[in-house]
Amino acid sequence: MKIILTQDIKGTGKKDQIIDTSDGYARNFLFPKNLAVEANAENMAKLKSKQQANAYKKDQEKEEAKKLAEKMGKIMLTLPVKVGENGKVFGGISSKEIAETLQKTHKITVDKKKIDMKDTIKELGTKIVRIKLYEGVIAELKVNVIGE
């Protein structure tokens, strides 16, 4: 019997997947617990429209991320840091500080975990920081570190 899973079932399949299973398993276990529905024409049409809606939503989110990446490419973020007599930086600039400054100055919210930095910025000057906005969309933000 062909069925459409309505939830992830370990060892059987993922949500919205169409699988073949025995009649007894479907009728006695999956259907009573609302874990699956029969793969008839009506349910197949609902599944197809749901998948199309999800694909459209993903495309819209990706387009918005591309626009944001383009906008971020034009931004120069200036961050002051304490500097010693010989030009040595005390502390450094972390991804958290970059995310907070971006939020305060440009009203752009970015999760600090999405900012791709191996280590804190510990020297003066301009650095390019990569930010993963969406799957396949990476923005490059210029960060200018100046001494106080």
RAKA-V886680 format. One record per residue. N is the residue number from 1. SS is DSSP state (alpha for helix, beta for strand, coil for the rest). PHI is phi as a letter, one per 20 degrees, with the letter a starting at -180 (none if undefined). PSI is psi in radians with two decimals (none if undefined). Layout:
# RAKA-V886680
<<N/SS/PHI/PSI> <N/SS/PHI/PSI>>
This chain:
# RAKA-V886680
<<1/coil/none/2.36> <2/beta/e/2.31> <3/beta/c/2.82> <4/beta/d/2.13> <5/beta/f/2.38> <6/coil/d/-0.17> <7/coil/b/2.83> <8/coil/f/2.31> <9/beta/c/2.06> <10/coil/g/2.25> <11/coil/n/-0.14> <12/coil/d/-0.92> <13/beta/r/-3.12> <14/coil/e/2.88> <15/coil/g/2.46> <16/coil/m/0.30> <17/coil/e/2.47> <18/beta/e/2.16> <19/beta/c/2.83> <20/beta/e/2.33> <21/coil/b/2.91> <22/coil/f/2.65> <23/alpha/f/-0.75> <24/alpha/f/-0.78> <25/alpha/f/-0.74> <26/alpha/f/-0.89> <27/alpha/f/-0.59> <28/alpha/e/-0.38> <29/alpha/c/-0.99> <30/alpha/f/-0.84> <31/coil/f/-0.81> <32/coil/f/-0.53> <33/coil/e/0.14> <34/coil/l/0.66> <35/coil/e/-0.27> <36/beta/b/2.82> <37/beta/c/2.75> <38/beta/f/2.50> <39/coil/e/1.13> <40/coil/e/3.13> <41/alpha/f/-0.73> <42/alpha/f/-0.84> <43/alpha/f/-0.57> <44/alpha/f/-0.69> <45/alpha/f/-0.72> <46/alpha/f/-0.75> <47/alpha/f/-0.75> <48/alpha/f/-0.75> <49/alpha/f/-0.62> <50/alpha/f/-0.74> <51/alpha/f/-0.67> <52/alpha/f/-0.70> <53/alpha/f/-0.73> <54/alpha/f/-0.71> <55/alpha/f/-0.73> <56/alpha/f/-0.76> <57/alpha/f/-0.74> <58/alpha/f/-0.72> <59/alpha/f/-0.72> <60/alpha/f/-0.75> <61/alpha/f/-0.66> <62/alpha/f/-0.71> <63/alpha/f/-0.74> <64/alpha/f/-0.68> <65/alpha/f/-0.66> <66/alpha/f/-0.72> <67/alpha/f/-0.72> <68/alpha/f/-0.68> <69/alpha/f/-0.71> <70/alpha/f/-0.73> <71/alpha/f/-0.71> <72/alpha/f/-0.47> <73/alpha/f/-0.40> <74/coil/e/-0.11> <75/coil/e/2.39> <76/beta/d/1.90> <77/beta/e/2.14> <78/beta/d/2.17> <79/beta/c/2.16> <80/beta/e/2.58> <81/beta/b/2.60> <82/coil/f/2.38> <83/beta/c/2.47> <84/coil/f/-3.09> <85/coil/f/-0.71> <86/coil/e/0.27> <87/coil/n/0.17> <88/coil/e/2.33> <89/beta/e/2.32> <90/coil/e/2.19> <91/coil/m/-2.30> <92/coil/r/3.10> <93/beta/d/2.12> <94/coil/d/2.99> <95/alpha/f/-0.53> <96/alpha/f/-0.78> <97/alpha/f/-0.68> <98/alpha/f/-0.79> <99/alpha/f/-0.75> <100/alpha/f/-0.75> <101/alpha/f/-0.68> <102/alpha/f/-0.68> <103/alpha/f/-0.79> <104/alpha/f/-0.80> <105/alpha/e/-0.62> <106/alpha/c/0.02> <107/coil/l/0.65> <108/coil/d/2.08> <109/coil/e/2.14> <110/coil/c/2.36> <111/coil/f/2.32> <112/alpha/f/-0.42> <113/alpha/f/-0.37> <114/alpha/e/-0.19> <115/beta/e/2.11> <116/beta/e/1.60> <117/coil/c/2.23> <118/coil/f/-0.61> <119/coil/b/2.98> <120/coil/f/2.71> <121/beta/e/2.09> <122/coil/d/0.40> <123/coil/b/2.70> <124/coil/f/2.73> <125/beta/o/-3.04> <126/beta/e/2.29> <127/beta/c/2.63> <128/beta/d/2.15> <129/beta/d/2.30> <130/beta/e/2.37> <131/beta/c/2.17> <132/beta/e/1.86> <133/beta/e/-0.64> <134/beta/b/2.94> <135/coil/g/1.97> <136/coil/n/0.00> <137/beta/d/1.99> <138/beta/c/2.22> <139/beta/e/2.59> <140/beta/d/2.10> <141/beta/d/2.30> <142/beta/e/2.21> <143/beta/d/2.08> <144/beta/d/2.02> <145/beta/e/2.10> <146/beta/d/2.71> <147/beta/e/2.57> <148/coil/e/none>>
